[in-house]
Amino acid sequence: MNITQEKVDALNAVVKININPEDYQPRVEKAIKENAKKAKLPGFRAGMVPASHIKRMYGKSILVDEINNLLSDTLSKYIDEEKLEVLGQPLPKVDDSKEYNWDFNDNFEFNYELGLAPDFSIDFSSKDTLTEYVIKVDDETLASRIKNIRKSYGKMTNPDVSADDDVLYSELVQLSPDGSVFEDGISNTASIRLDQIKDEAIKASLIGVKKGDVLTFDIQKAFDNDAPKVAGLLKIEEDEAAGLKSNFQLTVKNVNRLEEGDLNQEFFDKLFGEGVVTTEAEFTAKITEELETMMVQDSERKLQDDIYKMSINKVQFNLPDEFLKRWLKVTNEKLTDEELEGGYNDFAQNLKWTLIENKVIRDNSIEIKYDEVFSVAKQRLDQQFRMYSPQPIPEDQLAQYTVQYLQNKENANKIFEEVKALKVFDFIKGVITLDKKDILFTEFSKLVTEK
């Protein structure tokens, strides 16, 4: 067997593999004998089918399989031994001029295109500066959070007349252009939250209504053409919702209001556990602490995003773009040319960040340990559970859930990649200059939205 590599340029190469009969014949003969032992064919006892019979009937398909296995093993070993950092996967290079008899005596030649990772350097220093925001809890945000929590533990009432934050349980019936009910049109009963309506005029028209009132409702305008939202309310497909032009007749079946829970000991115990909080001041302090923790996470996400963008812009190198586009098309058969061109830039940006990550990890001998992966997985599960209940899950139970979660290979890889990214972010933060800046949460939210 002979393997050679031809460099097309710094980012592309072709590996040529020549295979002779003595390279593959032992593998093929072994595979034929193994198939003979397992074969169940009419006229032969199990395990007694002659190898010559198997070779005559299935020899060529076995030969093809073994050649493919040999190529895969050989190419992987060559890439490892030569320490080639390839992007994507090797692509077979079709040569229509070569024809083989597949008679167990051919000399084969196969060519594979490789996309190679670029050689680049990283020179982060204290001259690189980013802003690290210290987010402060403002009165508006605190009041809104307290209101939402009190409503979560409040009681449902049915007032006679609707107000700003009520929910209208309504019947929706599609109307024809002339305003009459569209026969066999779309109809459904749905709960419409007034605080989710985007159009202020429509929202105002639904404040002060009562059970039995009938109105004409422009559902697309009400929800700013949010197809998933409209589809959910009408129980139709998103594509149909996106093209929907009709108004609807809205009949109020009921007015629902969630009253805020009283700030008493029963409420405090339900929220934080028995006796943990006993006064309104302690309650406010707890909610403020919770918000501050969330805001630290918001600030960290913003800083990580800024580091990502700075790294992509600062560390300049090219990729084997044409090879990668071919590889994406081969591995995603349904990918159209338009989708490829539209999404390739994002793919390339993420690939560049992955290469930067790997270089930082490799050049600085950064290790990723299992206990770090376990810790992050545990945090993520804890955050998910707290979305449904503010009371924490017992540590031993949370640890058990984490073990089960990481037994799934996809979950484990996802958390591993997250830990790797966190380590790289921490490394870069330790090298560059961070300017701390105080900012109110409302202003920070505008900053993030604008960008």
Salt bridges, closest charged atoms under 4 A:
GLU29 OE2 - LYS55 NZ 3.50
GLU66 OE1 - ARG27 NE 3.68
ASP73 OD2 - ARG27 NH2 3.42
ASP95 OD2 - LYS98 NZ 2.74
GLU109 OE2 - LYS98 NZ 3.27
GLU113 OE2 - ARG326 NH2 2.74
ASP123 OD1 - LYS314 NZ 3.71
ASP128 OD1 - LYS314 NZ 3.27
GLU132 OE1 - LYS436 NZ 3.07
ASP164 OD1 - LYS203 NZ 3.28
ASP165 OD2 - LYS147 NZ 2.78
ASP165 OD2 - LYS151 NZ 3.72
ASP166 OD1 - ARG257 NE 2.78
ASP195 OD2 - ARG193 NH2 2.76
ASP213 OD1 - LYS210 NZ 3.50
GLU260 OE1 - ARG150 NH1 3.50
GLU290 OE1 - ARG145 NE 2.78
ASP298 OD1 - ARG301 NH2 2.39
GLU300 OE2 - LYS429 NZ 2.81
ASP305 OD2 - LYS309 NZ 3.08
ASP306 OD2 - LYS302 NZ 2.76
ASP337 OD1 - LYS329 NZ 3.02
GLU341 OE2 - LYS325 NZ 3.53
GLU357 OE1 - LYS420 NZ 3.97
ASP363 OD2 - LYS359 NZ 3.15
GLU372 OE2 - LYS423 NZ 2.77
ASP382 OD2 - ARG386 NE 2.99
GLU395 OE1 - LYS378 NZ 2.51
GLU417 OE1 - LYS420 NZ 3.31
GLU418 OE2 - ARG380 NH2 2.51
ASP426 OD1 - LYS429 NZ 3.34
GLU443 OE2 - LYS446 NZ 3.65
